[in-house]
Amino acid sequence: MATLQVRSINDQLYRALGARATLENRSISQEVIAIIKDYLSRPSSKHPDLTAQFLQLCGTWQDDRGEDVIAADVRRSRVQSNERFGDVL
């Protein structure tokens, strides 16, 4: 089991941790672990769903063509691109 040591903790914060630990019938170390576990088990509100943010920022691709038509267009553009650059690619 790993050990975590915290240095230079503010006296007021340490007393608050001690008071909270006493209320929960825990040692300060046990209380700190409980607080960390509780914090890490919650979804982060600072970092909402990044996929949703990305789609909102960029929008989504909407196309009425079928996937086979889109794929054919992509393939055709790749061939044309390769032909444009000759032997470079």
ABEGO torsion letter per residue (X at the ends): XBBBBBBGBBAAAAAAAAAAAAAAGBBAAAAAAAAAAAAAABBBAABBBAAAAAAAAAEBBBBABBAAAAAAAAAAAAAAAAAAAEAAX
